[in-house]
Amino acid sequence: LFIHIEIEYKPLNRRTQAARTQLQEAQERSSVTDEEMLFELILLGLGLYLLFPIGLYLVCCWVIPAPSRIKINGDESTDQRVLIVTAHPDDECMFFSPTIQGFNRLGLKVHLLCLTPGNYYGDGKVREKELFESCKYLDIPKSCVTLINDEKLRDDPDVLWNKDSVGQIILSCVKDNNIDIIVTFDDLGVSRHNNHISVFHATRELYRNLDLPRGNVQPSSS
């Protein structure tokens, strides 16, 4: 049995061709739109990721007001004085500048006691000038800066100072300026410099012996 089938090819008419062309164009537009939407979603996600912590910070600042004063022994005072005790010029900016700026924002009066002019390399005169320039930048008046030049306190990373001698200098400065808060180095001197460590031990000894005037808080480490 043999069956012969003939299929007649007829070209698409203009209407059919136009419809197919429109369909192809719509598909292409749909593909571009999907890519654009994906890109916009990525940008939105990145924006939320970056803006969320900033927004949270702003909300916290608005809801939680910054403290206007610090409590000492349970009492609030608007006339509090802070003593930053350092060993050399540049310690105040290298180790304590954020702390000093924070106290300034709170309206506390900051004093600085520097125990040497920093003459280890023979440039003590230069470093002395730099100290006062640094304090000026940190909003510490020259009248609130005490610089000690004592041969017993030698600028040397290998030398531990006598804590009683250092303690007497600190105590004198505290009494003369009615200091409420003392801030100095930690037990490792921050950078393990022996002069720094000596300042910590001297200050801690004053506190332990109750030599500090009544009303002073425990010495803080920066």
C-alpha positions as CSV (number, residue, x, y, z in Angstrom):
1,L,0.0,0.0,0.0
2,F,1.5,3.3,-1.0
3,I,0.2,6.6,0.2
4,H,1.4,9.8,-1.2
5,I,0.9,12.9,0.8
6,E,1.7,16.4,-0.5
7,I,2.1,19.3,1.9
8,E,1.7,22.7,0.4
9,Y,3.8,25.4,1.9
10,K,2.2,28.7,2.1
11,P,4.2,31.7,3.3
12,L,2.9,33.5,6.5
13,N,0.7,36.3,5.8
14,R,1.5,39.8,7.0
15,R,-0.7,39.6,10.1
16,T,0.9,36.4,11.3
17,Q,4.4,37.7,10.7
18,A,3.5,40.9,12.6
19,A,2.2,38.9,15.6
20,R,5.3,36.7,15.7
21,T,7.5,39.8,15.6
22,Q,5.6,41.4,18.5
23,L,5.9,38.2,20.5
24,Q,9.6,38.1,20.0
25,E,10.0,41.8,21.0
26,A,7.9,41.2,24.1
27,Q,10.0,38.3,25.1
28,E,13.2,40.4,24.7
29,R,11.7,43.3,26.7
30,S,10.7,40.8,29.4
31,S,14.2,39.5,29.7
32,V,15.7,43.0,30.0
33,T,13.2,43.9,32.6
34,D,14.0,40.9,34.7
35,E,17.7,41.8,34.7
36,E,16.9,45.3,35.7
37,M,14.8,44.2,38.5
38,L,17.5,41.9,39.8
39,F,20.0,44.8,39.7
40,E,17.6,47.1,41.5
41,L,17.0,44.4,44.2
42,I,20.8,44.1,44.7
43,L,21.1,47.8,45.1
44,L,18.2,47.9,47.5
45,G,19.8,45.2,49.6
46,L,23.2,46.9,49.7
47,G,21.5,50.2,50.6
48,L,19.6,48.6,53.5
49,Y,22.7,46.8,54.7
50,L,24.7,50.1,54.8
51,L,21.9,52.4,56.0
52,F,20.5,50.2,58.8
53,P,23.4,50.7,61.3
54,I,23.5,54.4,60.6
55,G,19.7,54.6,61.1
56,L,20.0,52.6,64.3
57,Y,22.7,54.9,65.6
58,L,20.7,58.0,64.8
59,V,17.6,56.5,66.6
60,C,19.7,55.6,69.6
61,C,21.1,59.2,69.7
62,W,17.6,60.6,69.6
63,V,16.0,58.2,72.1
64,I,18.9,57.9,74.5
65,P,20.3,61.4,75.5
66,A,24.1,61.6,76.1
67,P,25.1,61.9,79.7
68,S,25.8,65.5,80.7
69,R,27.9,64.6,83.8
70,I,29.7,61.7,85.5
71,K,28.8,60.4,88.9
72,I,31.5,60.3,91.5
73,N,30.8,58.4,94.7
74,G,27.1,58.5,93.7
75,D,26.9,62.3,93.4
76,E,26.6,64.2,90.2
77,S,28.8,67.2,89.7
78,T,29.0,69.8,87.0
79,D,32.4,71.1,88.1
80,Q,34.5,68.0,87.8
81,R,38.2,67.9,87.1
82,V,40.2,65.2,85.4
83,L,43.9,64.6,85.7
84,I,45.6,62.8,82.8
85,V,49.0,61.5,84.1
86,T,51.6,60.7,81.4
87,A,55.3,60.0,81.3
88,H,56.5,61.8,78.2
89,P,55.4,64.4,75.7
90,D,53.3,62.8,72.9
91,D,51.7,60.2,75.4
92,E,48.7,62.5,75.7
93,C,47.9,62.3,72.0
94,M,49.2,58.8,71.2
95,F,47.3,57.1,74.1
96,F,44.8,59.5,75.6
97,S,43.4,61.8,72.9
98,P,40.0,60.0,72.5
99,T,39.6,60.0,76.3
100,I,40.5,63.7,76.5
101,Q,38.1,64.6,73.7
102,G,35.4,62.6,75.4
103,F,35.8,64.4,78.7
104,N,35.8,67.7,76.8
105,R,32.5,66.9,75.2
106,L,31.1,66.1,78.7
107,G,32.2,69.5,79.9
108,L,34.8,68.3,82.4
109,K,37.9,70.4,83.0
110,V,41.0,68.4,81.9
111,H,44.4,68.8,83.5
112,L,47.6,67.1,82.3
113,L,50.6,66.0,84.4
114,C,53.6,65.0,82.3
115,L,56.5,63.6,84.4
116,T,59.4,64.2,82.0
117,P,60.2,66.5,79.0
118,G,61.1,63.4,77.1
119,N,64.8,63.9,76.7
120,Y,65.8,60.3,75.9
121,Y,67.3,61.4,72.5
122,G,68.4,64.8,73.7
123,D,65.5,66.7,72.1
124,G,63.6,67.5,75.3
125,K,63.3,71.2,74.5
126,V,61.6,70.4,71.2
127,R,59.3,67.9,72.7
128,E,58.4,70.3,75.5
129,K,57.1,72.8,72.8
130,E,55.3,70.0,71.0
131,L,53.6,69.0,74.3
132,F,52.0,72.5,74.7
133,E,51.0,72.6,71.0
134,S,49.4,69.2,71.4
135,C,47.5,70.3,74.5
136,K,46.3,73.4,72.7
137,Y,44.9,71.2,69.9
138,L,43.2,69.0,72.6
139,D,41.7,72.0,74.3
140,I,43.8,71.8,77.4
141,P,44.8,75.3,78.5
142,K,48.5,75.9,79.2
143,S,47.5,76.8,82.8
144,C,46.2,73.2,83.2
145,V,49.5,71.6,82.0
146,T,52.1,70.6,84.5
147,L,55.5,69.5,83.1
148,I,58.0,67.9,85.5
149,N,61.8,68.0,84.9
150,D,63.3,65.9,87.7
151,E,66.7,64.1,87.3
152,K,65.3,61.2,89.4
153,L,62.7,60.5,86.7
154,R,64.9,59.6,83.7
155,D,63.3,59.1,80.3
156,D,64.4,55.6,79.6
157,P,62.3,52.6,78.5
158,D,64.5,50.3,80.7
159,V,64.2,52.3,83.9
160,L,61.5,51.8,86.5
161,W,60.9,54.9,88.6
162,N,60.5,55.0,92.3
163,K,56.8,54.8,92.9
164,D,57.0,56.9,96.1
165,S,58.6,59.7,94.3
166,V,56.1,59.6,91.4
167,G,53.3,59.2,93.9
168,Q,54.2,62.4,95.7
169,I,54.3,64.4,92.5
170,I,50.9,63.0,91.5
171,L,49.4,63.7,94.9
172,S,50.7,67.2,94.9
173,C,49.1,67.9,91.5
174,V,45.8,66.3,92.7
175,K,45.6,68.5,95.8
176,D,46.7,71.7,94.0
177,N,44.0,71.3,91.3
178,N,41.2,69.7,93.3
179,I,41.2,66.7,91.0
180,D,38.2,64.3,91.0
181,I,39.3,61.7,88.4
182,I,42.7,60.3,87.6
183,V,43.4,58.6,84.2
184,T,46.7,57.0,83.5
185,F,48.4,53.9,81.9
186,D,47.4,50.3,82.6
187,D,49.6,47.8,84.4
188,L,51.5,47.1,81.2
189,G,52.1,50.8,80.4
190,V,50.1,50.3,77.2
191,S,53.3,49.9,75.2
192,R,55.3,48.1,78.0
193,H,57.5,51.1,78.5
194,N,58.9,50.9,82.0
195,N,58.3,54.6,82.7
196,H,54.6,54.2,81.8
197,I,54.4,51.1,84.1
198,S,55.9,53.1,86.9
199,V,53.2,55.7,86.7
200,F,50.5,53.1,86.9
201,H,52.1,51.5,90.1
202,A,52.5,54.9,91.7
203,T,48.9,55.9,91.1
204,R,47.6,52.5,92.2
205,E,49.6,52.7,95.4
206,L,48.1,56.1,96.2
207,Y,44.7,54.7,95.9
208,R,45.4,51.6,97.9
209,N,46.9,53.7,100.7
210,L,44.0,56.0,100.8
211,D,46.3,58.9,100.1
212,L,44.1,60.5,97.5
213,P,41.8,63.3,98.8
214,R,38.3,62.2,99.7
215,G,36.0,62.2,96.7
216,N,38.5,60.8,94.2
217,V,37.5,57.7,92.3
218,Q,39.7,54.7,91.6
219,P,42.4,55.6,89.1
220,S,41.3,54.6,85.6
221,S,43.4,52.9,82.9
222,S,43.1,54.2,79.4
